[in-house]
Each structure stands twice: as structure tokens, then as C-alpha cells.
């Protein structure tokens, strides 16, 4: 079939427009933190053996692979062993990985290895748990989490449901952990003396362990006839303990915490029989890893670094107002996923089901 010159020009113009459209789409889909230089990246956990870490690991991989310049993504689990975690960092650098994102569970014990990798010319970004040191001296960038912001969000909600004060029970992880201390500072920055913390200072220690949480809550229920609000920085660990209130002939009190599918479904099942059980959650913050990955990829590939240097977990559920979301529950999916995470619930299910 032959075309006239006019038809040929029209076809050429159409083809050019399609090609430019595809090019512009590809450009739009490549994030600004992804530069042109090819690079490999690894995510290193101090301990990867729970669903939160599994979802976070999958989130980190998804984020890294948004950048077409990333040629390889690797992962290592320190399995709770500080020496293995240190060896994992050294081994990843030795095998030629260009950028390392590190969850330094062991804290300052990780700093010498992190510093050595940085001084060897690698990009290394610790996140969430502080290892000491300084950016541009011991590592590329530290990406923390604004736990005080979580405490402030909880505190403001508590004021909205109990404007005249009340008895608060605050549960956190290991003794002295900085997350719990920062959250408490955030709480106290918005709550006055009419809000009484009835737990041992600074918080009841649970190690974020469901069994210990149940033991601690059993003791607190026995000691305190009036608990108006429970504040906890890992909501899913409470699910097995909250039925203790029913066993004591009491309604479950209001809960300010972090989200989890198991918690949302528990509230859905029991809130009608527990009139005091209001629920407010902030994100469990799996996406903290995404910001760390963005910084690492930007440094390794020559991209534009993000503007944010600290992750702020958003408010997720509010059973009182329904904003920004009512309580979420996916009974068709595992309880150990986090519906606040950017990773799709289906991909989270794969992450926690294959471990």
C-alpha cells in the first residue's frame, strides 16, 4: 500500500508523538532520587525474624527497584547476633555492593563496621536505630523516625476524647529504649498534669513481646481499678492481652497505638460489646525504609536526594471520627500485615507467608 507525501508526514508525526509520549512517561515514572549511574544495593537487618521486618524488607526492595539504574538488590539477616550483623555489613561491602541500607539493631556496636565501609568509599545509610557517629564522617546519612511526633499525635487524640484528664497506661519495648522515651516526651509535650501515668516510670517494659505484654497487663489490671487509655507503640502485641478486661468484668479502655491487621480485626469483632474501646493508630512505619533507600540510591546513582531526612509516620485510623481512615480489617488476609504500609496487602501476605 502506498501513501501520499502528506500521509507519510502525518504518519511520521504520529509515530514521533507516540515515541515522545512513551519517553516522557518513562521519565515521569523514574523518581528524581534515581540517577543515571548503575549501582547495586543491599538491605541489612540486625534481626529479620518477624512480620514487621519481613514487610519492611519487601518494601525496601520494591522502593529500590523503582530505579532502573539499580542492577541488583541483596538482603542479609543478622538473626539477632551482633557479630553476624557486623560480618554481614563487611561482607556486602567486600563483594562489591555499592550502597548499603542498615537497620543497626545492636546500636553503637555496629558503628566501627559502618564507619569502615563508609571510609572505603561505599554509600551506607543506617536508619531508624541510632548507631552513634555523624553523617559525612561515619556514614552517608542517618534516616531516623520522629517518634515524638507519634507521641504528640496520641496525646492530641487523648485530649479530644478525655478533655478533663484521666489515667494513662504506657507500654513500650525494652527498658530504656529511645523510641519509648521519645514517644513519652511527645505525649508530655501536649498533655498536662491532669493526665496521670499510672505505669512505672518511664513505661511498662514489654519488649514488644505478646506473652510479656499479657503478663504486664494482668498485673496492671489487678492494681488499677481505673484505666482510661492504654498507649502502646506496637499495637498488635496487645491483641492477646486485651481480653483480660472482659475476664475482669471490665470494658476494654481506649487505645492509642500503632496499626496492625490483627488489631483492626480484633476491634471490629469486639467493640460493640466494649463501649469504652475507642481506637486510634499511627502507622507502624514500615515505610521508614523507603526514605532510607531513596537516600542510598540517590547517593549511589547520582540522583537528587529527598528533602526529608527524618520519617514522620502518619496518623492511620480513628474509630471516633473515621478520619483519615476508620478502623481497617482484612479478615481474608493474615493478621501479621500492616494496612498502613504502602506495600499492597497482597504483596505483604506473600512476604510474611514465604518466611
JOPE-V401989 format. One record per run of one state. SS is the DSSP state (h for helix, s for strand, l for the rest). FROM is the first residue (numbers start at 0). TO is the last residue. Records with the same first field share a line. If there is no record, write none. Layout:
BEGIN
SS=FROM-TO / FROM-TO
END
This chain:
BEGIN
l=0-3 / 29-37 / 45-49 / 64-68 / 77-80 / 94-97 / 103-105 / 119-121 / 127-133 / 135-137 / 139-141 / 145-145 / 161-164 / 172-176 / 190-193 / 197-202 / 205-208 / 223-227 / 232-233 / 242-242 / 247-252 / 258-259 / 273-277 / 282-286 / 301-308 / 311-313 / 318-343 / 353-354
h=4-28 / 50-63 / 81-93 / 106-118 / 146-160 / 177-189 / 209-222 / 234-241 / 243-246 / 260-272 / 287-300 / 344-352
s=38-44 / 69-76 / 98-102 / 122-126 / 134-134 / 138-138 / 142-144 / 165-171 / 194-196 / 203-204 / 228-231 / 253-257 / 278-281 / 309-310 / 314-317
END
